[in-house]
Amino acid sequence: MKSTDIPHIRLLSQQIAEPTFTKAKDLVAWMGVMQAQDYNMAKWAVGIRLPKATEQMVEVAIHKGEILRTHLLRPTWHFVSADDIHWMLSLSAAKIKAKLKTRHKQLELTESACKKSNKVIEKALTKNGHLTRKELVAALKAAKFPVDENRSSHLLLWAELDGLICSGSLKDKEPTYALLDERVPQKKILNKEESLAALADRYFNSHAPATLQDFVWWSGLSITEAKQGLELIKDNFQAEKISDQIYWLPQSFSFPVKKESAVYLLPAYDEYIISYKDRSAVISAENAPTAISNNGIFWPVIIINGKAAGVWKRTIKKDKTIVETEFFKEPPQAIKKSLDRAGKAYRDFVGR
């Protein structure tokens, strides 16, 4: 394997170049988790990896609770398969809580206060069913909980980490919260060793080729835990050394034939960009600041032949979706048809 092979292999591993799944739940399970703080873009992250997917199709999977949106791993918002949420929470919740201690001390959010807020949240959801963020914050305010300075976000996050709540069905296309035990009554529980092996297996299959350091970044695990996970599954993977980096790929992987002029409009925070500590195989240091801000905002990116070639944005006006592109440098004329197809794929997804 050469360094120039990495983007092309990742396009396949990540189900972008040649999607093999037809259901959102199966795709998200393959990926392990998919970063999802930009809700509308996260739906496209799923859609671009499913043949002939529509936004409505992804929303149905969310509405039914087949895929859930909650805080896991690093932490940030993620889509996760309903089948995986319990064991992933068990693996990552305590670690995330530890990272929140300093901020919670600043906000005067004690563990006792979070437990009391959980009771308010549970009562509101038990009585009223699925509620929007605004409705839950109103319930917290009515119970005399301070919700300023982003305290409400931390209280809701704590309830997610305690396995009390997760994303609910859509209410007039607006996301809601629901009780996790009602949403996913059957718990898939793994012990620590099984969880580390399962997470490593998901990552190195769906994000290959990737390094141990990439896995540490993506998973939020300690280096010791990540090494343990990789050690448990490495017999199923092959190691490829490039310079001083060791990349892992499935033993069964065969190197792809490169397809020229393949163009994709990837959403903001897409796994293809964000899920690696070292992103140099896909985006140059010179161009990275245009696509990734200093405070961690990842813009939608245009990919040409596996490499980031520019950024794009969408504007929705009534029945129209306008896609505007900005390239790092003028692309060859030969990619125009591929770019038009990429734009059409997005327009077809949103149905405008």
Stockholm file with secondary structure:
# STOCKHOLM 1.0

chainA/1-352         MKSTDIPHIRLLSQQIAEPTFTKAKDLVAWMGVMQAQDYNMAKWAVGIRLPKATEQMVEVAIHKGEILRTHLLRPTWHFVSADDIHWMLSLSAAKIKAKLKTRHKQLELTESACKKSNKVIEKALTKNGHLTRKELVAALKAAKFPVDENRSSHLLLWAELDGLICSGSLKDKEPTYALLDERVPQKKILNKEESLAALADRYFNSHAPATLQDFVWWSGLSITEAKQGLELIKDNFQAEKISDQIYWLPQSFSFPVKKESAVYLLPAYDEYIISYKDRSAVISAENAPTAISNNGIFWPVIIINGKAAGVWKRTIKKDKTIVETEFFKEPPQAIKKSLDRAGKAYRDFVGR
#=GR chainA/1-352 SS CCGGGHHHHHHHHTTSSSCCCCSHHHHHHHHSCEECSSHHHHHHHHHTTSTTCCHHHHHHHHHHTSEEEEEETTTEEEEEETTTHHHHHHHHHHHHHHHHHHHHHHTTCCHHHHHHHHHHHHHHHHHHCSBCHHHHHHHHHHTTCCCTTTHHHHHHHHHHHTTSEEECCCBTTBCCEEEHHHHCCSCCCCCHHHHHHHHHHHHHHHSCSBCHHHHHHHHCCCHHHHHHHHHHHGGGEEEEEETTEEEEEETTCCCCCCCTTCEEEECTTCHHHHTCSCCTTTSCTTTHHHHBCTTSCBCCEEEETTEEEEEEEEEEETTEEEEEEEESSCCCGGGHHHHHHHHHHHHHHHTC
#=GC SS_cons         CCGGGHHHHHHHHTTSSSCCCCSHHHHHHHHSCEECSSHHHHHHHHHTTSTTCCHHHHHHHHHHTSEEEEEETTTEEEEEETTTHHHHHHHHHHHHHHHHHHHHHHTTCCHHHHHHHHHHHHHHHHHHCSBCHHHHHHHHHHTTCCCTTTHHHHHHHHHHHTTSEEECCCBTTBCCEEEHHHHCCSCCCCCHHHHHHHHHHHHHHHSCSBCHHHHHHHHCCCHHHHHHHHHHHGGGEEEEEETTEEEEEETTCCCCCCCTTCEEEECTTCHHHHTCSCCTTTSCTTTHHHHBCTTSCBCCEEEETTEEEEEEEEEEETTEEEEEEEESSCCCGGGHHHHHHHHHHHHHHHTC
//
